[in-house]
Amino acid sequence: MKHTMKKTAVVCALSSLGFCASAATLGNTDVAFSGYIKADAMVSDYSDGSLPSGSIGRDFYIPSLTPVGGPDEDVQFDAHIRQSRFRFATETPTESGDSIKGVLELDFIVTSGGDERISNSYLPRVRHAYLQYKNWLVGQTWTTFMDVSILPDSLDFIGVTDGVTFGRQTMVRYTNGGLEVALENPETTVTPFGGGGRIVADDNSVPDLIAAYTIRDDWGHFKVAGLMRQLSYNDGALVDADETGYGIALSSKINLGADDIRMMFNTGAGMGRYSSLNSANGAVITQNNDLETIDSYGYSIAYRHVWSERSRSSIMFSALNIDNDTSLTGMGVTESSYSTRINYLYSPVAALTLGAEYTFAQREIEAGLEGDMNRVQVSAKYAF
């Protein structure tokens, strides 16, 4: 059967995600392509050490990577295009009058390929790949435990990393109005007894269970999400243990005319990789070769002010606190971190945004050592 594609619409709107959309038809399927090209340049100054070449903490802020206890180092400069992304979305009508929707989105961050020596040929990675039919979503997308709409208008990849839940993974999700219930792919991260490198275990026998409810109105929205998960690790020798982890996340975006406030609070035992980009592991191995959950809580707030049709600013703060049992984890693990940032973004036309952002971040470990980061970032983004 011969398919023809014809252009049907082009829509471009300025938004916090920065996407414009070009729509077309392929057979009986509507196809939309969108994305953006983004170039970032950063100058980072660490008080207690530096990050090595190739560290992802030099591409965007990761709380657990702020150096502590080292010597004062020279300023580091980095530039990259890794946040650039493209997205395909489809919608196919069915005989029953419903439709099947699909999304495939890729970018280039946290991938290998090439180097800064010659080519910078970063490999693409899958961000989202899912289908939607009636009330069901199947595939990989944002975890139901997070609230993507409260992420700030930031030049940094996340912006309030310390205090928010974050992740993408494969799932089956049912949605009915404001209610969402999902079974999501599990993964356990473990701290060895006495401390040491992170153990990433894939020994879970059941998926993570997440339920959420969102209330929406003209003033904004409020979301509550709950997490129940199995933490499991089997090293084939001494450790063969399971433990139950749980968490709760509260988030809201409040509209103040053209301005808005975005905030989140999350707490739990064994949240691990769901919180603050896995600054704390889900569990620690005990002296008896069992697992004990690690408690933590985080919070964030961001205020976005629109100066004019062409310019806007955001000021952000986020923090994380971890309740480690140091007799099990040792003294080298992160106890707390926080970051604050302020930016100015200017869009001379709807599809183009130029911006500058200043970030201050601090991390402290249980031994009492702490380190600071000062970073200035400038960006240019073309959304299509």
Buried (B, 14 or more C-beta within 10 A) or exposed (E): EEEEEEEEEEEBEBEBBBBBBBBBBEEEBBBBBBBBBBBBEBEBBBBBBBBEEEEBBBBBBBBBBBBBEEEEBEEBEBEBBBBBBBBBBBBBEEEEEEBBBBBBBBBBBEBEEEEEEEEBEBEBBEBBBBBBBEEEBEBBBBBBBBBBBBBBBBBBBBBBBBBBBBBBBBBBBBBEEBEBBBBBBBBBBBBBBBBEEBBEBEBBEEBBBBBBBBEEEEEBBBBBBBBBBBBBBEBEEEBEBBBEBBBBBBBBBBEEEEBBBBBBBBBBBBBBBBBBBBBBBBBBBBEEBBBBBBBBBBBBBBBBBBEEEBBBBBBBBBBBBBEBBBEBBBBBBBBBBBBBBBBBBBBEEBBBBBBBBBBEBBBBBBBEBBBBBBBBBBBBBBBB
